[in-house]
């Protein structure tokens, strides 16, 4: 793990989506303001609007100076802020407020807001890799196939939370037909049908499914994790493996380690891809490249 000593953070920006989730944002802002004021820090709040947020945030950061920028929200807000900070000297802080919070979990960031705020005071800097997937930024995980379909259905629905995700996944599983893929990497080529293809710069989905055991966010490579078609009777065993770091033990799974890749769905000009929790339709082949040591993140001190 690449890490650096803590730095003194005095002037902080907190990026919030004012209409997301079920948390009272006014109360949250008051909590953050009180915490910072008591410790001699200043807190500034930036609200996203859902329209051209990345460009507007980048412009705001050009016009103002901050010691760190905290993404206070779910995976979408975290990915937005991370993209705005990629290849910059300003570190990313995360206050996990979503239903998944995948990247924060992989970084060991406390899921409790008050404990996560302590990163302002006690932290170390970790420099992690990011990905470009079909021209789109990714700091965590992306996939094609079953989960991408479930994420799209979930995104289109009116209900949030783990229960809604499980309900949609159960419904879609009964009728899902795996697609054929051709995956060319700088190390090898694989071709065949797959239930799901995950592009992993990390270990774990926000649902606590461990799709990529023993990987590192800063090792200069990523993994493509393939779950091949399996009989329904094998589903409980595969699910158990995914929750117990047993991905590599199944006869229906494989991992390809690489620095760049091209993923094609033969016969298809476009493919559905889930990137950091956001569904997107991308042209094929989908090109994937690593951006080594491109994002500074505030993480807990060792043994905390």
C-alpha positions as CSV (number, residue, x, y, z in Angstrom):
1,X,0.0,0.0,0.0
2,X,1.3,3.4,-1.0
3,X,0.7,5.8,1.9
4,X,2.1,9.1,3.2
5,X,2.1,10.9,6.6
6,X,-0.9,13.0,7.6
7,X,-1.1,16.6,6.6
8,X,-2.8,19.5,8.4
9,X,-6.2,20.2,6.9
10,X,-7.7,23.5,7.7
11,X,-10.0,24.6,4.8
12,X,-12.4,21.9,3.7
13,X,-15.0,21.5,1.0
14,X,-17.9,19.1,1.4
15,X,-19.8,18.1,-1.7
16,X,-23.4,17.0,-1.2
17,X,-26.3,16.0,-3.4
18,X,-29.1,17.8,-1.6
19,X,-31.9,15.6,-2.9
20,X,-30.3,12.1,-2.5
21,X,-30.9,9.6,0.2
22,X,-33.0,10.0,3.3
23,X,-30.6,12.0,5.4
24,X,-31.5,15.6,6.5
25,X,-28.8,17.6,4.7
26,X,-29.4,20.7,6.8
27,X,-28.8,18.7,10.0
28,X,-25.7,17.0,8.4
29,X,-24.3,20.4,7.5
30,X,-24.7,21.6,11.0
31,X,-23.0,18.5,12.4
32,X,-20.1,19.0,10.0
33,X,-19.8,22.8,10.7
34,X,-19.8,22.2,14.5
35,X,-17.2,19.5,14.3
36,X,-14.9,21.6,12.1
37,X,-15.4,24.8,14.1
38,X,-14.6,23.0,17.4
39,X,-11.3,21.9,15.9
40,X,-10.3,25.2,14.2
41,X,-11.3,24.1,10.7
42,X,-13.5,25.8,8.2
43,X,-16.2,24.0,6.3
44,X,-17.6,25.1,2.9
45,X,-20.5,23.3,1.3
46,X,-21.1,22.7,-2.4
47,X,-24.4,21.3,-3.6
48,X,-24.6,19.3,-6.8
49,X,-27.6,20.0,-9.2
50,X,-27.6,17.0,-11.5
51,X,-26.7,19.2,-14.5
52,X,-23.1,19.3,-15.7
53,X,-21.9,18.7,-12.1
54,X,-18.3,17.6,-13.1
55,X,-17.5,20.6,-15.1
56,X,-19.0,23.0,-12.5
57,X,-17.1,21.3,-9.7
58,X,-13.9,21.5,-11.6
59,X,-14.4,25.2,-12.3
60,X,-15.2,25.8,-8.6
61,X,-12.0,24.1,-7.5
62,X,-10.0,26.3,-9.9
63,X,-11.5,29.4,-8.4
64,X,-11.2,28.3,-4.7
65,X,-8.4,26.7,-2.7
66,X,-9.1,23.8,-0.3
67,X,-6.9,21.4,1.7
68,X,-9.2,18.5,1.0
69,X,-12.5,17.8,-0.6
70,X,-15.0,15.5,1.1
71,X,-17.7,13.6,-0.9
72,X,-20.6,13.4,1.5
73,X,-23.0,10.9,-0.2
74,X,-23.2,7.6,-2.0
75,X,-21.2,6.0,-4.7
76,X,-22.3,8.5,-7.4
77,X,-21.2,11.5,-5.3
78,X,-17.9,9.8,-4.4
79,X,-17.1,9.0,-8.1
80,X,-18.0,12.5,-9.1
81,X,-15.6,14.1,-6.6
82,X,-12.9,11.6,-7.3
83,X,-13.0,12.3,-11.0
84,X,-12.7,16.1,-10.3
85,X,-9.6,15.4,-8.1
86,X,-7.9,12.8,-10.3
87,X,-4.2,13.7,-11.0
88,X,-4.4,16.7,-8.6
89,X,-2.7,17.4,-5.3
90,X,-5.9,17.8,-3.4
91,X,-6.9,14.6,-1.4
92,X,-10.4,13.1,-1.4
93,X,-12.2,12.5,1.8
94,X,-15.4,10.3,2.0
95,X,-18.4,10.6,4.3
96,X,-20.3,7.4,3.3
97,X,-24.0,8.2,3.2
98,X,-25.2,5.8,0.5
99,X,-26.7,2.3,0.5
100,X,-23.5,0.7,-0.9
101,X,-20.5,2.8,-0.2
102,X,-18.2,0.4,-2.0
103,X,-15.0,2.4,-2.3
104,X,-15.1,3.6,1.3
105,X,-15.5,0.1,2.6
106,X,-12.5,-1.1,0.5
107,X,-10.5,1.8,1.9
108,X,-11.4,0.9,5.5
109,X,-13.2,4.2,6.1
110,X,-15.7,4.1,9.0
111,X,-19.3,3.9,7.8
112,X,-20.5,6.1,10.8
113,X,-20.5,9.8,9.9
114,X,-19.0,11.0,13.1
115,X,-16.2,8.5,12.9
116,X,-15.5,9.3,9.3
117,X,-15.2,13.0,10.2
118,X,-12.3,12.1,12.4
119,X,-10.3,11.6,9.2
120,X,-10.0,15.4,9.2
121,X,-8.0,15.2,12.4
122,X,-6.3,11.8,12.1
123,X,-5.5,10.2,8.8
124,X,-2.9,9.1,6.4
125,X,-2.8,9.8,2.7
126,X,-3.1,6.8,0.3
127,X,-2.4,7.2,-3.4
128,X,-4.6,4.8,-5.4
129,X,-5.1,3.9,-9.0
130,X,-8.1,4.8,-11.1
131,X,-9.5,3.4,-14.4
132,X,-10.7,4.7,-17.7
133,X,-13.5,2.4,-19.0
134,X,-14.7,3.3,-22.5
135,X,-13.6,6.9,-21.9
136,X,-15.4,7.0,-18.5
137,X,-13.7,7.5,-15.1
138,X,-13.9,4.7,-12.5
139,X,-12.4,4.6,-9.0
140,X,-13.8,1.3,-7.9
141,X,-15.7,-1.4,-9.9
142,X,-17.5,-1.8,-13.2
143,X,-19.2,-4.7,-14.8
144,X,-21.0,-6.1,-17.8
145,X,-23.8,-8.7,-17.7
146,X,-26.1,-9.6,-14.9
147,X,-25.2,-7.0,-12.3
148,X,-25.2,-4.2,-14.9
149,X,-28.7,-5.1,-15.8
150,X,-29.8,-5.2,-12.2
151,X,-28.2,-1.8,-11.5
152,X,-30.0,-0.3,-14.5
153,X,-33.4,-1.7,-13.3
154,X,-32.6,-0.4,-9.8
155,X,-31.7,3.0,-11.2
156,X,-35.0,3.2,-13.1
157,X,-37.1,2.2,-10.0
158,X,-38.6,4.4,-7.3
159,X,-37.4,2.3,-4.3
160,X,-33.9,2.4,-2.9
161,X,-32.0,0.3,-0.4
162,X,-30.6,-3.3,-0.3
163,X,-34.1,-4.8,-0.2
164,X,-35.1,-3.3,-3.5
165,X,-31.8,-4.4,-5.1
166,X,-32.3,-8.0,-3.9
167,X,-35.9,-8.1,-5.2
168,X,-34.8,-6.9,-8.7
169,X,-31.9,-9.3,-8.8
170,X,-34.1,-12.2,-7.9
171,X,-36.6,-11.3,-10.6
172,X,-34.0,-10.8,-13.3
173,X,-32.1,-14.0,-12.4
174,X,-35.0,-16.2,-13.4
175,X,-35.0,-15.0,-17.0
176,X,-31.4,-13.8,-17.6
177,X,-29.5,-15.1,-20.6
178,X,-25.7,-14.9,-20.5
179,X,-23.9,-13.2,-23.4
180,X,-20.7,-14.1,-25.2
181,X,-17.6,-12.0,-24.7
182,X,-14.2,-11.7,-26.1
183,X,-11.6,-10.2,-23.6
184,X,-8.2,-9.2,-24.9
185,X,-5.7,-8.0,-22.4
186,X,-2.0,-7.1,-22.4
187,X,-1.4,-10.6,-20.9
188,X,-3.9,-13.0,-22.5
189,X,-7.1,-13.5,-24.4
190,X,-10.3,-15.2,-23.2
191,X,-13.4,-15.8,-25.2
192,X,-16.7,-17.5,-24.1
193,X,-20.1,-17.0,-22.5
194,X,-20.3,-15.2,-19.2
195,X,-23.0,-14.6,-16.6
196,X,-21.1,-11.5,-15.5
197,X,-17.8,-9.7,-16.3
198,X,-16.4,-7.4,-13.6
199,X,-13.7,-4.8,-14.2
200,X,-12.2,-4.6,-10.7
201,X,-9.8,-2.0,-9.3
202,X,-10.8,-3.1,-5.8
203,X,-12.2,-6.0,-3.8
204,X,-15.8,-5.6,-2.7
205,X,-19.1,-4.4,-4.0
206,X,-21.1,-2.2,-1.6
207,X,-23.3,-5.2,-1.1
208,X,-20.3,-6.9,0.6
209,X,-19.8,-9.3,-2.3
210,X,-16.1,-10.0,-2.6
211,X,-15.6,-10.2,-6.3
212,X,-11.8,-9.7,-6.4
213,X,-10.0,-11.2,-3.3
214,X,-6.5,-10.1,-2.5
215,X,-6.4,-7.2,-4.9
216,X,-4.9,-3.8,-4.2
217,X,-6.1,-0.3,-5.2
218,X,-2.6,0.9,-5.8
219,X,-0.7,-2.0,-7.4
220,X,-0.7,-0.6,-11.0
221,X,-3.0,-3.3,-12.4
222,X,-6.6,-4.3,-12.4
223,X,-8.5,-7.6,-12.6
224,X,-11.2,-8.8,-14.9
225,X,-13.3,-11.3,-12.9
226,X,-15.5,-13.6,-15.0
227,X,-18.4,-15.6,-13.7
228,X,-19.2,-18.2,-16.4
229,X,-22.8,-19.6,-16.9
230,X,-23.7,-22.0,-14.1
231,X,-26.7,-24.3,-13.3
232,X,-29.3,-23.0,-10.9
233,X,-28.3,-25.6,-8.4
234,X,-24.8,-24.1,-8.2
235,X,-26.1,-20.6,-7.4
236,X,-26.1,-21.0,-3.6
237,X,-22.5,-22.2,-3.6
238,X,-21.3,-19.4,-5.8
239,X,-23.1,-16.8,-3.7
240,X,-21.5,-18.3,-0.5
241,X,-18.1,-18.1,-2.2
242,X,-18.7,-14.4,-3.1
243,X,-19.4,-13.5,0.5
244,X,-16.5,-15.5,2.0
245,X,-13.5,-14.5,-0.3
246,X,-13.9,-17.8,-2.2
247,X,-14.2,-16.4,-5.7
248,X,-11.2,-18.3,-7.0
249,X,-12.4,-21.7,-5.6
250,X,-15.4,-22.1,-8.0
251,X,-15.1,-23.9,-11.3
252,X,-17.3,-21.2,-12.8
253,X,-15.0,-18.3,-12.1
254,X,-11.7,-16.9,-13.4
255,X,-9.6,-13.8,-13.0
256,X,-7.5,-12.0,-15.6
257,X,-4.8,-9.7,-14.3
258,X,-3.8,-6.9,-16.6
259,X,-2.9,-3.2,-17.2
260,X,-5.2,-2.7,-20.2
261,X,-8.0,-4.6,-21.9
262,X,-10.5,-4.6,-24.6
263,X,-13.9,-6.2,-24.1
264,X,-16.2,-7.1,-27.0
265,X,-19.6,-8.6,-27.2
266,X,-19.6,-10.2,-30.6
267,X,-22.5,-9.1,-32.8
268,X,-23.3,-6.2,-30.6
269,X,-22.4,-2.5,-31.3
270,X,-23.3,-1.3,-27.8
271,X,-23.2,-2.9,-24.4
272,X,-24.7,-2.0,-20.9
273,X,-21.9,-1.3,-18.4
274,X,-22.3,-0.4,-14.7
275,X,-19.5,2.0,-13.6
276,X,-19.2,2.9,-9.9
277,X,-22.9,2.3,-9.5
278,X,-24.0,4.2,-12.6
279,X,-25.4,2.3,-15.6
280,X,-24.1,3.4,-19.1
281,X,-24.5,2.2,-22.6
282,X,-21.1,2.1,-24.3
283,X,-20.0,1.2,-27.8
284,X,-17.9,-1.9,-28.2
285,X,-15.1,-2.8,-27.9
286,X,-14.9,-1.3,-24.4
287,X,-11.4,-0.2,-23.8
288,X,-10.0,-0.3,-20.2
289,X,-6.8,1.3,-19.0
290,X,-5.2,1.9,-15.6
291,X,-4.2,5.3,-14.4
292,X,-1.5,4.4,-11.8
293,X,-1.3,6.4,-8.6
294,X,-3.7,9.1,-9.8
295,X,-5.9,9.8,-6.8
296,X,-5.0,10.9,-3.2
297,X,-7.4,9.6,-0.5
298,X,-7.7,10.2,3.2
299,X,-7.8,6.9,5.0
300,X,-7.6,5.9,8.7
301,X,-4.3,5.6,10.5
302,X,-3.0,2.0,10.9
303,X,-4.7,0.0,13.6
304,X,-7.6,2.4,13.9
